[in-house]
Amino acid sequence: MRERIAGLMGLARRDLEELVAMRSVADERLFPAAECRKAAEWTAEAFSAAGVPSELHETPDGTYAVIGHRPGPPGAPTVLLYSHYDVQPPGEGWTSSPWELTERDGRWYGRGAADCKGNMVMHLTALRAALQDDPPIGVKIVVEGSEEQGTGGLEAFLRENPEMLAADAVVIGDTGNFAVGVPTFTTSLRGRANLVVTVSTMKSAMHSGTVGGAAPDALAALVHMLGTLRDAAGNTTVRGLKGDQRWDGVQYPVEQFRKDAGILDGVSVIGTGTVSDMLWARPALTVLGIDCPPVVGSAAAVQPTASARLNLRVPPDIDPEQACDALIAHLRAVAPWKVRVDIEIEGLGAPFSTRTSGPAYTAMTGALTEAYGKKVSTQGDGGSIPLCGALKELFPKTEIILIGVEEPAALIHAPDESVDPSEIENLALAEALFLTSYG
């Protein structure tokens, strides 16, 4: 099997080159919807060719999920393999084009190279190798098209069509190892609430020399409101949300985190807990973007409106809907000068924790150990995968396993995202071994 996987890595790279070239950002304000449709069609064709007949299904948010099924013999277990083809917007600061797979120092760079097109390629490579032996196992795949936007399309589709994704075990290909070469299960995910807050104060912008000092500046009001969401140490401080939880699993060394996160010399790691506490056990508020005049081209004027897009991550012991309500109440309470505050909720995602026992976990543990030659570790993940909570709710007996190629050096969601091809190779080997041994 190891030789098979190695022989497929050239095809894996060509797959990733084609996928990265597709600007599949699920936001028509940035890229045409045809880019996502193209990626969905490519995905359906690729998994069908790999042995799992697949087709497109429109989800309630207007995007497309690719769903496939290769039935097993009567009584055989069924495994569902998950990933997503949509990606984050590229942003600025790339060394090479985000839409062209580029190799530097042994890593492959491009938007989605790790999150999550690299995981799609991992699944494809594993299937191409494992299905040569016609293992006694049923295989389903689902690859969604709006995970990064958090619009909930696949979760809504699942609730309407639960039988299409029902399985004995689910392998979520959208996390990563603690470091390159360290096989790792992710056992918890934070939930999320995304919203846009808009502050309005005047009918139009006014000359800052004429009215500045008495006119309510919408941008200044927004800055004040955002400033209340963290304390001086950097802890998230949303009224009504507890923020003193502790992580009792593996600890993330501070110096390793500084390196992985690219924190500048002299700049502090924030929060009063450990790195693991801050990443995996406590809420975290991030300002994703602000709509206001850019520095270049700005006029000497008091602003009548300003907006910010906020992302609140919450650990498994906090309900995301309640957290969202608390954030909205906080923003309204701290708004100064009786400014007008409008809030749009973009989406919610449930937190998740999973058990690490059962036949599927036993088989995957053995497969990872064989592939890497190392003991398997466990960790939390500060990210969110909304489908996990929905699957756990609908199928409480299903084993849900989280693995993937997105180790810290991958810089997912950031400029110069990349993947170490050895992670695709080793995880594809592990998954192929799992599919044959579990079946």
MOSULNOR-V465336 format. One record per pair of residues at least 4 apart in sequence whose C-alpha atoms are under 7 Angstrom apart, sorted by the first residue. I is the first residue (numbers start at 1). GAP is how many residues later the second one is. Records with the same first field share a line. If there is no record, write none. Layout:
I: GAP / GAP
This chain:
1: 4 / 128 / 428
2: 4 / 427
3: 4
4: 4 / 125
5: 4 / 120 / 124 / 420 / 424
6: 419
8: 4 / 117
9: 4 / 416
10: 4
11: 4
12: 4 / 109 / 113
13: 4
14: 4
15: 4 / 106
16: 4 / 97 / 101 / 102 / 105
17: 4 / 83 / 84
18: 4
19: 20 / 98
20: 79 / 80 / 81 / 90 / 91 / 92 / 93
21: 78 / 79
22: 13 / 17 / 77
23: 8 / 12 / 76
24: 11 / 12 / 15 / 62 / 63
25: 6 / 11 / 61 / 62 / 63 / 64
26: 7 / 10 / 60 / 119 / 120 / 123
27: 4
28: 4 / 5
33: 4
34: 4
35: 4
36: 4 / 50 / 109
37: 4
38: 4
39: 4 / 46
40: 4 / 24 / 26
41: 4
42: 4
43: 4 / 23
44: 4 / 10 / 11 / 12 / 22
45: 4
46: 4
47: 4 / 5 / 6 / 7 / 77
48: 4 / 5 / 6
50: 74 / 77 / 78
52: 16 / 17 / 18
53: 15 / 16 / 17
54: 12 / 13 / 14 / 15
55: 11 / 12 / 13
56: 8 / 9 / 10 / 11
57: 7 / 8 / 9
58: 4 / 5 / 6 / 7
59: 4 / 5 / 6 / 94 / 95 / 98
60: 93 / 96 / 97
61: 90 / 92
63: 82 / 83
64: 80 / 81
65: 77 / 78 / 79 / 80
66: 76 / 77 / 78
67: 74 / 75 / 76
68: 72 / 73 / 74
69: 70 / 71 / 72
70: 68 / 69 / 70
71: 67 / 68
72: 4 / 64 / 65 / 66
73: 63 / 64
76: 60 / 61 / 62 / 363
77: 60 / 61 / 91 / 362
78: 59 / 60 / 61 / 89 / 90 / 91
79: 59 / 60 / 61 / 88 / 89 / 90 / 91
80: 59 / 60 / 61 / 85 / 87 / 89 / 90 / 91
81: 59 / 60 / 61 / 89 / 90 / 91
82: 59 / 60 / 61 / 89 / 90 / 91
83: 33 / 36 / 37 / 59 / 60 / 61 / 89 / 90 / 91
84: 32 / 59 / 60 / 61 / 63
85: 31 / 32 / 58 / 59 / 60
86: 59 / 60 / 61 / 62
87: 24 / 25 / 61
88: 60 / 325
90: 8 / 21 / 325
91: 324
92: 323
93: 322
94: 4 / 321 / 322
95: 321
98: 12 / 13
99: 11 / 12
100: 10
101: 7 / 8 / 9
102: 6 / 7 / 8
103: 4 / 5 / 6
104: 4
107: 311 / 312 / 313 / 314
108: 5 / 310 / 311 / 312
109: 4 / 307 / 308 / 309 / 310
110: 306 / 307 / 308
111: 306
112: 4 / 5 / 6
113: 4 / 5 / 304 / 305 / 306
114: 4 / 5 / 291 / 292 / 296 / 298 / 304 / 305
115: 59 / 291 / 297
116: 4 / 58
117: 4
118: 4 / 287 / 306
119: 4 / 54 / 55 / 285 / 286
120: 4
121: 4
122: 4 / 302 / 305 / 306
123: 4 / 305
124: 4
125: 4 / 303
126: 4 / 302 / 303 / 305 / 306
127: 4 / 305
128: 4
129: 303
130: 302 / 305 / 306
131: 4
135: 301 / 304
136: 303
137: 302
144: 10
146: 4 / 5 / 7
150: 197 / 198
151: 195 / 196
152: 4 / 195
153: 4
154: 4
155: 4 / 232 / 235
156: 4
157: 4
158: 4
162: 4
167: 231
168: 230 / 231
169: 191 / 229 / 230 / 231
170: 229 / 230 / 231
171: 229 / 230 / 231
172: 229 / 230 / 231
173: 229 / 230 / 231
174: 229 / 230
175: 227 / 228 / 229 / 230 / 231
176: 227 / 228 / 229 / 230 / 231
177: 5 / 6 / 7 / 227 / 228 / 229 / 230
178: 4 / 6 / 229
179: 228 / 229
180: 227 / 243
181: 191
183: 185 / 189 / 193 / 194
184: 192 / 193 / 194 / 195 / 219
185: 192 / 193 / 194 / 217 / 218
186: 192 / 193 / 194 / 195 / 216 / 217
187: 166 / 167 / 191 / 192 / 193
188: 164 / 165 / 166 / 192 / 193
189: 126 / 127 / 162 / 163 / 164 / 191 / 192 / 193 / 194 / 195
190: 90 / 123 / 124 / 125 / 126 / 161 / 162 / 191 / 192 / 193 / 194
191: 122 / 123 / 124 / 125 / 129 / 158 / 159 / 160 / 193
192: 119 / 120 / 121 / 122 / 128 / 156 / 157 / 158 / 192
193: 118 / 119 / 120 / 127 / 131 / 154 / 155 / 156
194: 116 / 117 / 118 / 151 / 152 / 153 / 154
195: 114 / 115 / 116 / 148 / 149 / 150 / 151
196: 111 / 112 / 113 / 114 / 147 / 148 / 149
197: 110 / 111 / 112 / 144 / 145 / 146 / 147
198: 108 / 109 / 110 / 143 / 144 / 145
199: 19 / 23 / 106 / 107 / 108 / 140 / 141 / 142 / 143
200: 18 / 104 / 105 / 106 / 139 / 140 / 141
201: 15 / 16 / 17 / 103 / 104 / 138 / 139
202: 102
203: 101
204: 100
205: 96 / 97 / 98 / 99
206: 5 / 95 / 96
207: 4 / 93 / 94 / 95
208: 4 / 92 / 93 / 94
211: 4
212: 90
217: 4 / 85 / 86 / 87
218: 4 / 85 / 86 / 87 / 88
219: 4 / 84 / 86 / 87
220: 4
221: 4 / 114 / 115
222: 4 / 84
223: 4
224: 4
225: 106 / 109 / 110
229: 7 / 8 / 9
230: 4 / 5 / 6 / 7
231: 4 / 5 / 6
233: 37 / 38 / 39
234: 36 / 37
235: 36 / 37
236: 47 / 48 / 49
238: 88 / 89 / 92
239: 87 / 91
240: 86
241: 82
243: 39 / 40
244: 38
245: 32 / 36 / 37
246: 31 / 35
247: 29 / 30 / 33 / 34
249: 130
250: 129
251: 25
252: 5 / 23 / 24
253: 4
254: 4 / 21
255: 4
256: 4
257: 4
258: 4 / 5
259: 4
260: 148 / 149
263: 4
271: 7
273: 4 / 5
274: 4
275: 4
276: 4
277: 4 / 5
278: 4
279: 103
280: 35 / 100 / 101 / 102
281: 34
282: 32 / 33
283: 29 / 30 / 31 / 32
284: 28 / 29 / 30
285: 26 / 27 / 28
286: 24 / 25 / 26
287: 21 / 22 / 23 / 24
288: 21 / 22 / 23
289: 19 / 20
290: 17 / 18 / 19
291: 15 / 16 / 17
292: 14
293: 5
294: 4
314: 4 / 6 / 37
315: 36
316: 35 / 36 / 37
318: 5
319: 4
320: 4 / 28 / 29 / 30
321: 4 / 27
322: 4
323: 4
324: 4
325: 4
326: 4
327: 4
328: 4
329: 4
330: 4
331: 4
332: 9
335: 4
349: 35 / 37
350: 36 / 39
351: 33 / 38
352: 36 / 37
354: 46
356: 5
357: 4 / 5
358: 4
359: 4
360: 4 / 39 / 78
361: 4
362: 4
363: 4 / 71 / 74 / 75
364: 4 / 70
365: 4 / 11
366: 4
367: 4 / 63 / 66 / 67
368: 4 / 8 / 62
369: 4 / 5 / 6 / 7
371: 55 / 58 / 59
372: 54
386: 4
387: 4
388: 4
389: 4
390: 4
391: 4
392: 4
405: 14 / 18 / 19
406: 4
410: 7 / 8 / 9
411: 5 / 6 / 7
412: 5
421: 4
422: 4
423: 4
424: 4
425: 4
426: 4
427: 4
428: 4
429: 4
430: 4
431: 4
432: 4
433: 4
434: 4
435: 4
